[in-house]
Amino acid sequence: MRQVRNLKSVAISFLTTALFIGGIQTAIAADILVPAPIPSGAPAAAEEDIIVPAPIPIEQTMRYYLRGDIGWSHSVSGDAVFTADTTATSSSNITDTTIIGAGAGIYFSPRLRGDITVDYRTKSDIDTGITGVFNGSLVNGTEFDTIDLNTVLIMVNGYYDFRRPDARITPYIGAGIGIAIHTLDGQPGAPFIGVSNNQDTQLAIAAMAGASLDLRKGWKLDTHYRYLYMGDASMNTQVESAIAGDPPIDGDLKIKDIQAHEVRVGLRYEIY
């Protein structure tokens, strides 16, 4: 009998515990918010109702270009000087020439750009006359009958473009600095003898003004004026002594202050 009572006590305790735990779970479930069902006729939220910030446009300014140019150059030079005699008077006349060039450049901003160019200036003829006293002997009208000047230019240039919205023509100004490699070739007339060391590297400076015309996408027609200063060109030579038995007199024949006024036309191709 005592065992039966014990079993009844255990069963009542187990049932009471189960009912207590079940009541707690029911209370917790009642506190959980369950979304109300969407009525069958209500529209679902559309994707376009979600506002997404638009990306900020960034203009690509670091663009590159290639260029090629041809042109005509009216060359001007100062006097010819024979350095062995600073009292000599002289004159020189340099002929016009043509230019062929190529280069590559970069846009630093919508208005600022720069490029590196290499130009070859075709042969110019120089007529030179020198009158002076060499080692006590007067020489009148001495001439180098045929002197040819060839020049290679390597320039670093910068430009400012006057851009206007929707305009096909863009005016610009620019300036450049670089080197001019001059080579003088020719056979001097009497009393000059021999030629050597006929190549010079000089500082060159330039100023430009022009305009570009938009053609098809990526292509521009470029035309401009350029003023160019290219320093001196010289060749080492000798003059015969007027005194029998004396050695020849060494000196440099210099063509001073070579300048040019150029008109150039070319194409630029922009690489995006």
C-alpha positions as a Markdown table, in Angstrom:
| # | Residue | x | y | z |
|---|---|---|---|---|
| 1 | Met | 0.0 | 0.0 | 0.0 |
| 2 | Arg | 2.8 | 2.3 | 0.8 |
| 3 | Gln | 4.3 | 1.7 | -2.6 |
| 4 | Val | 1.0 | 2.6 | -4.3 |
| 5 | Arg | 0.9 | 5.8 | -2.4 |
| 6 | Asn | 4.4 | 6.7 | -3.4 |
| 7 | Leu | 3.7 | 6.0 | -7.1 |
| 8 | Lys | 0.6 | 8.3 | -6.9 |
| 9 | Ser | 2.7 | 11.0 | -5.3 |
| 10 | Val | 5.3 | 10.8 | -8.0 |
| 11 | Ala | 2.7 | 10.9 | -10.8 |
| 12 | Ile | 1.0 | 13.9 | -9.3 |
| 13 | Ser | 4.3 | 15.7 | -8.9 |
| 14 | Phe | 5.3 | 14.9 | -12.6 |
| 15 | Leu | 1.9 | 16.1 | -13.9 |
| 16 | Thr | 2.0 | 19.3 | -11.9 |
| 17 | Thr | 5.5 | 20.1 | -13.3 |
| 18 | Ala | 4.5 | 19.4 | -16.9 |
| 19 | Leu | 1.5 | 21.7 | -16.6 |
| 20 | Phe | 3.7 | 24.5 | -15.1 |
| 21 | Ile | 6.2 | 24.2 | -17.9 |
| 22 | Gly | 3.5 | 24.1 | -20.6 |
| 23 | Gly | 1.9 | 27.3 | -19.1 |
| 24 | Ile | 5.2 | 29.2 | -19.3 |
| 25 | Gln | 5.8 | 28.2 | -22.9 |
| 26 | Thr | 2.2 | 29.3 | -23.8 |
| 27 | Ala | 2.8 | 32.7 | -22.2 |
| 28 | Ile | 6.1 | 33.2 | -24.0 |
| 29 | Ala | 4.5 | 32.2 | -27.4 |
| 30 | Ala | 1.7 | 34.7 | -26.8 |
| 31 | Asp | 4.3 | 37.5 | -26.4 |
| 32 | Ile | 6.0 | 36.8 | -29.7 |
| 33 | Leu | 4.7 | 39.1 | -32.4 |
| 34 | Val | 3.6 | 37.2 | -35.5 |
| 35 | Pro | 3.2 | 39.3 | -38.7 |
| 36 | Ala | -0.3 | 39.6 | -39.8 |
| 37 | Pro | -1.0 | 37.8 | -43.0 |
| 38 | Ile | -1.1 | 40.0 | -46.2 |
| 39 | Pro | -4.6 | 40.2 | -47.6 |
| 40 | Ser | -4.9 | 38.4 | -50.9 |
| 41 | Gly | -5.8 | 41.6 | -52.8 |
| 42 | Ala | -2.9 | 43.8 | -51.3 |
| 43 | Pro | 0.0 | 44.7 | -53.7 |
| 44 | Ala | 3.5 | 43.5 | -52.7 |
| 45 | Ala | 6.3 | 46.1 | -52.1 |
| 46 | Ala | 7.8 | 47.1 | -55.5 |
| 47 | Glu | 11.6 | 47.0 | -56.0 |
| 48 | Glu | 11.6 | 50.6 | -57.4 |
| 49 | Asp | 10.2 | 51.8 | -54.1 |
| 50 | Ile | 13.7 | 51.2 | -52.6 |
| 51 | Ile | 15.8 | 54.3 | -53.0 |
| 52 | Val | 19.5 | 53.6 | -54.0 |
| 53 | Pro | 21.9 | 56.5 | -54.2 |
| 54 | Ala | 23.2 | 57.1 | -57.7 |
| 55 | Pro | 26.9 | 56.7 | -58.3 |
| 56 | Ile | 28.9 | 60.0 | -58.4 |
| 57 | Pro | 30.3 | 60.5 | -61.9 |
| 58 | Ile | 34.1 | 60.9 | -62.0 |
| 59 | Glu | 35.5 | 62.6 | -65.2 |
| 60 | Gln | 38.6 | 60.8 | -66.5 |
| 61 | Thr | 41.2 | 63.5 | -67.0 |
| 62 | Met | 44.4 | 61.4 | -67.3 |
| 63 | Arg | 44.1 | 60.7 | -71.0 |
| 64 | Tyr | 46.9 | 60.2 | -73.5 |
| 65 | Tyr | 47.5 | 61.1 | -77.1 |
| 66 | Leu | 49.9 | 60.5 | -80.0 |
| 67 | Arg | 50.8 | 63.3 | -82.5 |
| 68 | Gly | 52.4 | 63.8 | -85.9 |
| 69 | Asp | 53.3 | 67.1 | -87.5 |
| 70 | Ile | 54.7 | 68.6 | -90.7 |
| 71 | Gly | 55.5 | 72.2 | -91.3 |
| 72 | Trp | 57.5 | 75.0 | -92.9 |
| 73 | Ser | 60.2 | 77.0 | -91.2 |
| 74 | His | 61.5 | 80.4 | -92.0 |
| 75 | Ser | 64.9 | 80.4 | -90.4 |
| 76 | Val | 66.9 | 83.4 | -89.2 |
| 77 | Ser | 70.4 | 83.6 | -87.9 |
| 78 | Gly | 72.8 | 86.1 | -86.5 |
| 79 | Asp | 76.3 | 86.7 | -87.7 |
| 80 | Ala | 78.9 | 84.1 | -88.4 |
| 81 | Val | 81.9 | 84.4 | -86.2 |
| 82 | Phe | 85.4 | 82.9 | -86.5 |
| 83 | Thr | 86.6 | 82.6 | -82.9 |
| 84 | Ala | 90.3 | 82.9 | -83.8 |
| 85 | Asp | 89.8 | 86.5 | -84.6 |
| 86 | Thr | 87.3 | 88.5 | -82.6 |
| 87 | Thr | 87.8 | 91.6 | -84.8 |
| 88 | Ala | 86.5 | 89.9 | -88.0 |
| 89 | Thr | 83.2 | 91.1 | -89.4 |
| 90 | Ser | 80.8 | 88.6 | -91.0 |
| 91 | Ser | 77.4 | 87.9 | -92.4 |
| 92 | Ser | 75.3 | 84.8 | -92.8 |
| 93 | Asn | 72.1 | 83.9 | -94.6 |
| 94 | Ile | 70.2 | 80.7 | -93.8 |
| 95 | Thr | 67.5 | 79.3 | -96.1 |
| 96 | Asp | 64.0 | 78.1 | -95.2 |
| 97 | Thr | 63.4 | 74.4 | -94.4 |
| 98 | Thr | 60.7 | 71.8 | -93.7 |
| 99 | Ile | 59.9 | 70.0 | -90.4 |
| 100 | Ile | 58.8 | 66.5 | -89.7 |
| 101 | Gly | 57.9 | 65.6 | -86.1 |
| 102 | Ala | 56.2 | 63.1 | -83.8 |
| 103 | Gly | 55.4 | 62.9 | -80.2 |
| 104 | Ala | 53.2 | 61.6 | -77.3 |
| 105 | Gly | 51.3 | 63.5 | -74.7 |
| 106 | Ile | 49.0 | 63.4 | -71.7 |
| 107 | Tyr | 46.0 | 65.4 | -70.4 |
| 108 | Phe | 46.6 | 66.5 | -66.8 |
| 109 | Ser | 43.2 | 68.1 | -66.6 |
| 110 | Pro | 40.5 | 69.2 | -69.0 |
| 111 | Arg | 42.5 | 72.3 | -69.9 |
| 112 | Leu | 46.1 | 71.4 | -69.2 |
| 113 | Arg | 48.2 | 69.0 | -71.3 |
| 114 | Gly | 51.8 | 68.3 | -72.1 |
| 115 | Asp | 53.8 | 66.3 | -74.6 |
| 116 | Ile | 57.3 | 65.2 | -75.6 |
| 117 | Thr | 58.2 | 65.8 | -79.3 |
| 118 | Val | 61.0 | 64.9 | -81.6 |
| 119 | Asp | 61.4 | 67.0 | -84.8 |
| 120 | Tyr | 63.8 | 66.7 | -87.7 |
| 121 | Arg | 64.5 | 69.9 | -89.6 |
| 122 | Thr | 65.7 | 69.1 | -93.2 |
| 123 | Lys | 68.8 | 70.6 | -94.6 |
| 124 | Ser | 69.2 | 74.4 | -94.7 |
| 125 | Asp | 71.9 | 76.0 | -96.8 |
| 126 | Ile | 74.0 | 78.8 | -95.2 |
| 127 | Asp | 75.9 | 81.4 | -97.1 |
| 128 | Thr | 78.6 | 83.0 | -95.0 |
| 129 | Gly | 81.1 | 85.7 | -95.6 |
| 130 | Ile | 83.9 | 86.7 | -93.2 |
| 131 | Thr | 86.3 | 89.6 | -93.5 |
| 132 | Gly | 89.1 | 89.9 | -91.0 |
| 133 | Val | 92.7 | 89.9 | -90.2 |
| 134 | Phe | 94.1 | 86.5 | -89.5 |
| 135 | Asn | 97.7 | 86.4 | -88.2 |
| 136 | Gly | 98.5 | 89.7 | -89.7 |
| 137 | Ser | 97.0 | 89.0 | -93.1 |
| 138 | Leu | 93.8 | 90.7 | -94.3 |
| 139 | Val | 91.3 | 88.3 | -95.8 |
| 140 | Asn | 88.3 | 89.9 | -97.6 |
| 141 | Gly | 85.0 | 88.2 | -98.4 |
| 142 | Thr | 86.1 | 84.8 | -97.4 |
| 143 | Glu | 83.2 | 82.4 | -98.0 |
| 144 | Phe | 82.2 | 78.9 | -97.1 |
| 145 | Asp | 80.7 | 78.1 | -100.5 |
| 146 | Thr | 78.4 | 75.3 | -99.2 |
| 147 | Ile | 77.5 | 74.8 | -95.6 |
| 148 | Asp | 74.5 | 72.6 | -94.7 |
| 149 | Leu | 72.7 | 72.7 | -91.4 |
| 150 | Asn | 70.7 | 69.8 | -90.1 |
| 151 | Thr | 68.9 | 69.9 | -86.8 |
| 152 | Val | 67.2 | 67.4 | -84.5 |
| 153 | Leu | 64.9 | 68.9 | -81.8 |
| 154 | Ile | 63.8 | 67.1 | -78.6 |
| 155 | Met | 61.3 | 69.2 | -76.7 |
| 156 | Val | 59.1 | 69.0 | -73.6 |
| 157 | Asn | 56.0 | 71.2 | -74.1 |
| 158 | Gly | 53.1 | 72.4 | -72.0 |
| 159 | Tyr | 49.7 | 73.7 | -73.3 |
| 160 | Tyr | 46.6 | 75.5 | -72.0 |
| 161 | Asp | 43.4 | 74.7 | -74.0 |
| 162 | Phe | 40.6 | 77.3 | -74.0 |
| 163 | Arg | 37.9 | 74.6 | -74.0 |
| 164 | Arg | 34.3 | 75.6 | -74.5 |
| 165 | Pro | 31.2 | 73.3 | -74.1 |
| 166 | Asp | 30.1 | 71.7 | -77.3 |
| 167 | Ala | 32.7 | 73.6 | -79.4 |
| 168 | Arg | 34.6 | 71.7 | -82.1 |
| 169 | Ile | 37.4 | 74.3 | -82.3 |
| 170 | Thr | 39.7 | 74.7 | -79.3 |
| 171 | Pro | 42.3 | 77.5 | -79.3 |
| 172 | Tyr | 45.4 | 77.0 | -77.2 |
| 173 | Ile | 48.8 | 78.5 | -76.2 |
| 174 | Gly | 51.9 | 76.7 | -75.2 |
| 175 | Ala | 55.6 | 76.9 | -74.4 |
| 176 | Gly | 58.5 | 74.4 | -74.6 |
| 177 | Ile | 62.0 | 73.7 | -73.6 |
| 178 | Gly | 64.5 | 71.2 | -74.8 |
| 179 | Ile | 67.7 | 70.6 | -76.8 |
| 180 | Ala | 68.7 | 71.3 | -80.5 |
| 181 | Ile | 71.3 | 69.0 | -81.9 |
| 182 | His | 73.0 | 70.9 | -84.8 |
| 183 | Thr | 75.2 | 69.4 | -87.4 |
| 184 | Leu | 77.2 | 71.6 | -89.9 |
| 185 | Asp | 78.5 | 69.9 | -93.1 |
| 186 | Gly | 80.4 | 71.6 | -95.9 |
| 187 | Gln | 83.6 | 72.4 | -97.5 |
| 188 | Pro | 85.1 | 75.7 | -96.6 |
| 189 | Gly | 86.6 | 78.0 | -99.2 |
| 190 | Ala | 90.2 | 79.4 | -99.0 |
| 191 | Pro | 91.9 | 80.3 | -96.8 |
| 192 | Phe | 90.0 | 77.9 | -94.5 |
| 193 | Ile | 91.1 | 74.3 | -94.5 |
| 194 | Gly | 89.6 | 71.2 | -92.9 |
| 195 | Val | 86.5 | 70.6 | -90.9 |
| 196 | Ser | 86.1 | 68.7 | -87.6 |
| 197 | Asn | 83.9 | 68.6 | -84.5 |
| 198 | Asn | 80.9 | 69.8 | -86.5 |
| 199 | Gln | 78.1 | 68.9 | -84.0 |
| 200 | Asp | 76.7 | 71.1 | -81.3 |
| 201 | Thr | 74.0 | 70.5 | -78.6 |
| 202 | Gln | 72.2 | 73.7 | -77.6 |
| 203 | Leu | 69.4 | 74.8 | -75.3 |
| 204 | Ala | 66.2 | 75.3 | -77.3 |
| 205 | Ile | 63.0 | 77.3 | -76.2 |
| 206 | Ala | 59.7 | 77.6 | -78.0 |
| 207 | Ala | 56.4 | 79.5 | -77.8 |
| 208 | Met | 53.2 | 78.3 | -79.6 |
| 209 | Ala | 49.7 | 79.5 | -80.4 |
| 210 | Gly | 47.2 | 77.5 | -82.3 |
| 211 | Ala | 43.9 | 75.7 | -82.5 |
| 212 | Ser | 42.6 | 72.1 | -82.8 |
| 213 | Leu | 39.5 | 71.0 | -84.7 |
| 214 | Asp | 37.6 | 67.9 | -83.6 |
| 215 | Leu | 37.2 | 65.4 | -86.4 |
| 216 | Arg | 35.8 | 61.9 | -85.8 |
| 217 | Lys | 36.0 | 60.4 | -82.3 |
| 218 | Gly | 39.5 | 60.5 | -80.9 |
| 219 | Trp | 41.0 | 62.5 | -83.9 |
| 220 | Lys | 41.9 | 66.2 | -83.9 |
| 221 | Leu | 43.4 | 68.4 | -86.6 |
| 222 | Asp | 46.1 | 70.6 | -85.1 |
| 223 | Thr | 47.5 | 73.8 | -86.7 |
| 224 | His | 49.7 | 76.3 | -84.9 |
| 225 | Tyr | 52.5 | 78.9 | -85.1 |
| 226 | Arg | 55.7 | 78.3 | -83.3 |
| 227 | Tyr | 58.6 | 80.6 | -82.5 |
| 228 | Leu | 61.8 | 78.7 | -81.9 |
| 229 | Tyr | 65.2 | 79.7 | -80.5 |
| 230 | Met | 68.0 | 77.1 | -81.1 |
| 231 | Gly | 71.3 | 78.7 | -80.0 |
| 232 | Asp | 74.5 | 78.5 | -82.0 |
| 233 | Ala | 75.9 | 76.0 | -84.5 |
| 234 | Ser | 79.6 | 75.6 | -84.9 |
| 235 | Met | 82.3 | 73.7 | -86.7 |
| 236 | Asn | 86.0 | 73.6 | -86.0 |
| 237 | Thr | 88.3 | 74.6 | -88.8 |
| 238 | Gln | 91.6 | 76.2 | -89.6 |
| 239 | Val | 92.8 | 79.2 | -91.6 |
| 240 | Glu | 96.1 | 79.2 | -93.5 |
| 241 | Ser | 98.7 | 81.5 | -92.0 |
| 242 | Ala | 99.9 | 84.4 | -94.1 |
| 243 | Ile | 103.4 | 83.9 | -92.7 |
| 244 | Ala | 105.3 | 81.2 | -94.6 |
| 245 | Gly | 106.2 | 78.3 | -92.4 |
| 246 | Asp | 103.7 | 79.1 | -89.6 |
| 247 | Pro | 101.1 | 76.5 | -88.7 |
| 248 | Pro | 97.5 | 77.0 | -89.6 |
| 249 | Ile | 95.3 | 78.9 | -87.1 |
| 250 | Asp | 92.7 | 76.9 | -85.2 |
| 251 | Gly | 89.3 | 78.3 | -84.6 |
| 252 | Asp | 85.5 | 77.7 | -84.6 |
| 253 | Leu | 83.2 | 79.0 | -87.2 |
| 254 | Lys | 80.0 | 79.8 | -85.3 |
| 255 | Ile | 76.5 | 80.5 | -86.8 |
| 256 | Lys | 75.0 | 82.5 | -83.9 |
| 257 | Asp | 71.5 | 82.8 | -82.6 |
| 258 | Ile | 69.6 | 80.5 | -84.9 |
| 259 | Gln | 65.9 | 81.2 | -84.7 |
| 260 | Ala | 62.8 | 80.1 | -86.7 |
| 261 | His | 59.2 | 81.1 | -87.3 |
| 262 | Glu | 57.2 | 78.0 | -88.1 |
| 263 | Val | 53.8 | 77.1 | -89.4 |
| 264 | Arg | 52.9 | 73.5 | -88.5 |
| 265 | Val | 49.9 | 71.2 | -89.3 |
| 266 | Gly | 49.4 | 67.8 | -87.7 |
| 267 | Leu | 47.0 | 65.2 | -86.3 |
| 268 | Arg | 46.5 | 64.1 | -82.7 |
| 269 | Tyr | 44.9 | 60.8 | -81.8 |
| 270 | Glu | 43.6 | 60.6 | -78.3 |
| 271 | Ile | 43.9 | 57.3 | -76.4 |
| 272 | Tyr | 41.2 | 56.9 | -73.8 |
